[in-house]
Amino acid sequence: MRISGKIALLVAFFLGVLAVDGYVGSRLIARMNTELHGVVNNDVVLMQTATQITRYQLQKAIVFERARRIAEELAYQSVTPARKEHLLFHTKLAKTNFEELSKEGALNIVDGKLLVDTGIRQARDPKAAIRLQRVAAVFKEIEKAHIHYDAVIGEMFNAVLAGKYELSPDDLGQIHRDEKKLTTELQNLVGEVQTFTKGTLANARAYEATAEIILWFTLIASLLASFILALWIMHSISEPLKALVGAAQQIGDGRLEVSLAENSRDEFGELSRAFNQMSRQLVEAKRTLEEQSATLKRNLDLTEQQKKDLEKVNRELDRFVQTVSHDIRSPLMGIVWYADYLKNNYYDTLDKKGQDSLDGACRSVERANALIQDLLTLTRISRVRNPYQHVQIGALVEEVTANLEYKIKQNRVDLRVQPNLPTVICDGIKIKEVFLNLLTNAIKFSSKQEVQPKIDIRYVENTDTHEFIVRDNGIGIDPAHHEEIFAIFKRLDVSEKYEGTGAGLSIVKSVIDDHGGKVWVVSGLGMGSEFHFTIPKGLESHKQA
């Protein structure tokens, strides 16, 4: 059986026990409610009826006693006619009052008989029916005594009103006997009603005791059965779990060839089959990983050898660059010496064409020297790796503008730097070179305009990058050349109007690429230029690249 089925069985058992307990309890409570309802609707009403009949009988006895005293007073010869008339009037009132009380008492007796008859027909308990039959017999006796008593008293009232004022001892004796019998029967009625009520309450208590016994029995039995069922379910879950934990520990210790029993049809059987499949896959993955590890080791050894070879090539390249630059500069220095000699000693003897040729040769030598210097700078920028640190860009820009202070003043440049530039994790030396080249180009290509050169340095914070902008109001760049301007030694203007070798933007792109950022230009002819570059925010400080 599946675990879910076992849990469902336990839940169903609990629900069944609750249903049985609820049904038994509700039936017993219904019986108790019936008994108590009978006490309220029958016994209490019967007791109230008996009390009402007794109260009316006491009131009738009081009325009779008042009428008897009136008759005794009328029997005296000394009663004046006015007093006699007054006493007869009160006798009539007493008779009327007596008749009303007699009528109310009779109605209560009839109601009591009807209530008892209904209780006898609806009684389920034979003992209760017998007790109600005794109450019915008492009601019949009360009814007879009530009728006889009321008839005797009625005759007495009629005799007094007819002028017979003296009551004989026999009449009074009969009245007292009837009154005593009626009182006795009323006491019997009260006693029978009390007996019936006690019996009803005893039945309710018996049902309550039975309900308590049954509920306790079912509770204990259900708890015991639930405990046994829970133990069985726990055992069926704990044993496979122990096996699974042991297998997992073996896998954790490195023993991957582990197998669990798969004969169970529950979730643990499915888990065991999945675990065994995982174990087989782990064994296969371990074998594959060992093979890949051996391959990786061979590749690492090869990479290490290639690294050593590359370092050797780089060292040789450094020596080659230094040698070439030295070897090229040596004849250039000779050309410079001869050019200076000719310029100092024979410049005035040359014609215009000769002077221009000599000046051109000097400029070419200077350009060759600049190309060699930019080549060395670009090589150093591309190869040197400085640690990344927290760099305050505002302070870095101040250092760059201080280095360019002469050119800024000479060309009357209106330089505006956005305040509160951020602190960025980067290679501060190289980023300084970026700002230096961009500001140098901005001054160069905006200083030959008729308007005052204006340069802005701004910052934009993006979600993942820091973006810096260097804007000028110079000659601008045709959109068709926006990509090629970052190529090494690429100059769009080959005239002598703007000096330089064209390596500055190549250096900028190399630095920004090394940081994982981007650099681009927004410009048009005669519209000035905006150079944008970004530095990622995710760089780590003290990174030795």
N, C-alpha and C positions, 0 to 999 in steps of 0.2 A: 504493500500500500504506500502511496506517495505521502510525503510529509504533510502536504496541504490536506490530503484526505484524512490523515490522522488528526490533525488539528480540527478539521471540520467535524470529525466524529466526536472529539471531546466537546466542541461547542454545541453540537446537536444533543449530546448527552446532558450537558448542563441545561440547555433549553428545555429538554424533555422533563428533567427533574423540576425545573421551575414551573413548567406547565402543570405537572401533576400536583405539586405543592399548591400552586395557585388554584387549581380546580377543587382539590379537597378542602383547602382553606375557605374558598368562596362558598362551597356547599355548606360547610359547618357554620360559617358566618351568616349565611342566608337562614339556616335553621335558627340560630341564636337571634337573628334579627326578627324572624317570625314570632318567636316566643316573646321577645321584648316588645314587639309591636302589639302582640296580643295583650301583654300587661298594660300597655298604654291605652289601646283602643277598647279593650274589654274589661280588664280587671279594674282599672282606674275609673272607668265610666260606671261600672257596676257599684264600686265603692261610693262614688259621688251620688249615684241614684239612691243607694241605701241611706246615705247621709241625708239626702234631700227628703226622703220619705219620713225618716226619723225627725227631722227638723219640723216638717209640716205637722207631724203627730204631736210634737211638743207644743207647737203653737195652737193646735186645736184643743189640747188639754187646758192651756191657759185661757182660751176663749170660753171653754165649758165652765171652768172655775169661776170666771167673771159672771157668766150667765147664772150659775148656781147661787152666787151671792146676791145677784139682783132678785132672783126668785125668793130667797129667804127674806130680803128686805120688803118685797111686795106682800109677803105673807103676814106682816104686822098690820094691825088695825089702825095704827096711828099714822100711816103714810098719807100724806095730804094728796089731793087729786093732782096738783101740779107736779109733785114729786113722782107720783105714780106714772103720770104721762111721760115724764122725763126718763124714768127707769124703763118703761115699755119701749121708748124710742131707742135706747141703748141696747135693749134686748134684740130689737129688729136688726140693729147694726151688727151685733155679735153673731146673729144667725147668718146674716149675709157674709160676714167675714169667715165664719165656720164653713159655710157652703163653698166659698172660694178656695179655702185651704183644702177642703175635702176633694174638690175637683182637681186641684194641682197635685195632691197626693195620688189620686187615682191615675192621672196621666203619667206620673213618674213610675207607678207600679206597672202600667201597661208598657211603658218604654223599657223598663227592666226586664219584663217577660220576653219582649221582642228581642232584646239584646242577648238574653240567655238562649232563646231558641236558635238565633243565628249562630251563636258560638257552638251549640251542640251540633248543628248541621256541618259546620266548617272544621270541627275538631278532628285532628289526625291522631291524637293520643287518646286511647280508650279510657285511661285514668282521668284525663281532663274532661272527657265527655261525661263520665260518671259524676265527677264533682259538679259539673254544670247542671246535671239532672237534679242533684240534691238542692242546688240553688233554685232551680225552677220550682221544685216542690215547696220550698219555703215561700217563694213569691205567691204561689197559689193560696197557701195558708194566710199570708199577710193580706191578700186580696179579700178573702172571706171575712177575716176579722175586721178589716177596714170597712167593708160594706155593712156588717152587722153593727159595728160601733157607730158609724155615721148615721145608721137608721135609728138607733136608740137615742142618740143625741138630738136628731131631728125631731123625733116625737116629743122629747122634753121641751125643745124650743116651741113647738106647736101648742103643747099643753100650757106653757107659761103665757104665751100670747093669747090663748083662749080663756084665761082667767084662773087656771089651776096653778096656784102659786106654790103650793106645798108639794115637795117631791117625797114620795114614799121611800122608806128604807130599802125596799126591794128594788125600786128603780135605781137608786144610788148604788146599791150593791152590784146590780147588773152592769151598770156603767163602769164601775171600778173593775169588775171582772173582765169586761171586754177591753178596757184600756190596758189592763195588765197582760192579757193574752196578746194584744197587738204589740205591746212593748217587747214581750218575750220573743215573738216571731221576728220582730225587727232586729233584736240582738242575735237571734239565730242566723238571720240573713247576713248581718255584718260578719259573723263568725265564718259562715260558709264562703263568703266572698274572700275573706282573708286567707282561708284554707286554700281556695282555688288560686289566689295570687301567689301564695307560697309555693304551690306545686308548679306553677308556670316558671317562677324564678329558679326553682330547683332544676327544672328541665333545661333552662338556659345555662345554668352553671355546669350541668352535666355535659351539655354540648360543648361548652368552653373547655372543660377538662379533657374531653375526647379530642377536640381540635388541637389542644396543646400537645397531647401525647402523640397524635398522628404527625403533627408538624415536626416535633423533635425527632421522632423515629425516621421520617423521610429525610430530615436534614442530616442526621448522623449517617444514614445509609448512603445518601448522595455524596457526602464528604468522603466516606470510605471508598466508594466506587470511583469517585473522581481521583482520589489519591493513587489508587491502583492503576487507573487508566493513564494518569500523568506520568507515573513511574515507567510504564511501558513505553510511552512516547519518548520520554527523556532518554531511556536506554537505547531506543532505536535511533536516536539522533547523536548521543554522546559517543557511542562506539565508532561509527564512521568518522566522526570528527577527530577522535584520537588517532585513527589510522591516517587521516588526511594531514594532521599536524605532524605526525612522525615522518610522513613522506616529504612534507615541505621542509622539515629540518634537515633531512638527508640531502635534499636539493640545495639548501643553503650551505651545507658542508662541502658541496662540490660533487656529491655522488648523484649524477643526473639519471642514471639508469634505474629508475624507481617505477614500480607498477602496483596499482591498487586493484582490489577485487571489483569486477564489473557486473556481478550477478544480481545486484539489487535493482529493483524496478522503480525506485523512488528518485527524488532529486539527487541523492547521494550517488546513485548509480550513474546518472548523467554527469555529475561532477567528477566521479572517478574516471569515466571514459574521457572526459575533456582533460583531466589531469594527466592521464597516461599519454594522450596525444601531445600535450604540452611537453611532457618529459621526452618523448621521441623527437619532437621538434628541437628541444634544447640540445639533445645529443647531436643532432644533425647540424644545428647552428654552431655548436662548439667546434665540431670538426671543420666546418667551413671557416669559422673565425680563426682557428689555428692555421689553416692554409693561407687565409688572407694576412694573418699576422706575419707568417714567414715571408710572404710576398712583400708586405709593407717594410719588413726589416731590410730586405734586399733593396727596395726602392730608397729607403732612408740612407742606407750605406752609399747607394749611387748618388743620392742628392747631396750627401755630405762631401763626396768626392768632387761633385760638380761645383759645390759651394767653394771648396778650396781652389778648384781650377778658376772659378769666376773671380775670387779674390786675387788670384795670381794675375789674371787678365787685367783686372782693374788697376793693380799696382803697375803693371806694364803700361797700361793706358795712361795712367798719371805721368809716368816717366816719359811716355811718348809725347803727351801734350806739352809737358814742360820742355822737353827737348826740341819739339817742333817750334813752340813759341820762341824759345831762345835762339834756335837756328834761323828762324824767319826774322826775328828782331835784329839779329846781328847785321845782316846786309841792309836792313831798313835803317839802322843807325848810321851805317856808312853812307847811305843815300842822303840821310838827313844832314850828315856832316858836310858832304860835297855840296848839297843844295844851299846850306847856310853859307859855305865859303863863296860860292858863286854869287849869292845874294848880297853878301857883305862887300865883295871886291869887284864884281863885274856887272852888278844889276843895272847901274846907270849907263853902261856902254852897250847894253842890249837894246834892240828895237822893241816895239810894242808886242809883237808876236812872241819874241824871246822871253820878255818879262812875264807874259801870260802863261807861257809854257812852264817857266820856272815856278810861278805861283801854283799852277796846277799840280806839278810834281810834289810840291810841299804838302798840298792838301791831300793828295793821294796817299802820301806816306803817313800823314796824321790819321786818315781813315783806316789804313791798314793796321796801325797801332791800336786804334779803337776796336776794330774787329777782333784782333787777337785778345784784347782785354775782355771784351764781351764774351768771347768764346770760353775763356778761362772762367769767367763769372758763371756762365750758364752750366759749365761742367761741374763747378763747385756746388751750385745750387741743386743740381740734379742728384749729386752723389752724397753730399753731406746730410746726415740725419741728426738734428738737434732734439733734445727732449721737449715734450709738450708740457707747458706750464700755464698757470693762470696769468694772463697778460692784460693789463689795463690799457685798452686801445686808445683812450684819451691821452694818456701819458706818452704812448708810442707815437701818436700823430704829432704831439708837441715836439718830440725829438726830431722827427722827419722835417717839420716846418722850420725848426732851428737850423738844420743842415742846409736848407734851401733859402734861408733868410735873405742872402745877397740877391739871388735871382728874383725873389718875390718883390723886394724893394726896387730892384733895377727895372723891372717890368711893370711896376705899380699895380700889382695883382691884388684884387679884392677877394681875400680868402676868408671863407666862413665855415666854421666847424661846428657841427651840432653838439651842444653840451651834453654832459652825462653819457658819454659813450660807454658801452658795457665792458665788463671783464670777460675775456674769452680764453678758453683752453686751446692753445695753438703753439706753433713754433714761432716765438716772438721775433727772432732774427730774420726769418724768411718773410713773415708778414710785414715787417718793417721794410724789407726790400720791395714788397708789392706796393705799399703806399708811396715809397720813394719813386718808383718807376711811373706810377699813374700820375702823381703830382708833377713830375718832371715833364711828362708828355703833355699834361694839361697846360702847363706854363708855356711850353715850346709852341704848341699849336694855337694858342690864343693870344700870344704876345705880339704877333705880327698883324693883328687886326687893328682897324681904326678906333674901335671902342675899347674901353678899359677892360682888361681881362678879369673875369669873375669865375671863381672856383668854389664849389660847395662840396663838403664832405658830410654825408648823412647816413643814418642807420635805420634799418627796419627789422623788427623782431618777428620772425616767422615761427611756426609751430616746432619745426625740427632744426632750423638753421638761423645763424646770424647773417644778415645781409647788409653789406656796405656799398655805398654809392659815391663815386667821385665824378662830379659834373663840371663841365667847362662851357664857355661860350665861344669856342674856337671855330676852326674851319669846317668841322664835321667830317663824317665818313659816309661814303655812298653805301647803302644797304647791300649792294652786290659784293662788297669787299669785307663784310663783317666777320666772316669766318677766316679768311686768309691773313688778316692782320696779325693773328696770333702765331703764324708760322715764323720760324727762325730767320732773322735777317731780312724780313719782308718789309719793304718800304713802298708806300703808295706814291709818295712824292720823292722823285729822284733828283730834284733840283738842289742847288746849294743853299736854298733859302732856309731849309730846316736841317740842322745838323743831326747826327745820330746814325746808328748802324741798323736799327730795326730789331734789335734783340730784346728790348725792354718788355714788350708784351709777351714774348715767348717765355721770359723768366717769370712773369706774373702767372701765366697759364700753368707752367711747370709747378710752381709753389702751390697754387690752389688745387691742382689735380692731386698733388702729394697729400693734401689735407682731406681729400674726398669731397671737395666742394665744386662749384661751377663758377665760370666767369663768362660774361657776355657784354655786348655793347648795344646801346640804343642810340641811334644817331642818324643824321641825314646831312647832305651837303649844305653848308651854310647854317646849320641848326645847332651847332655845338655837339658835344658827345657826353653820354652817361655810361660810365663803366661800372658794372655791377659784379660783385663777387660774393660768394657765400662760404661760410665755415660751419660745418655740422656741430650741433650742440652735444653730440654723444661722445666726443673725443675724451680720452682719459689723460689726466695730468701725469707728469713724470714718465711719459711713454717714450721709450727709446726705440725709435723706428729703425 
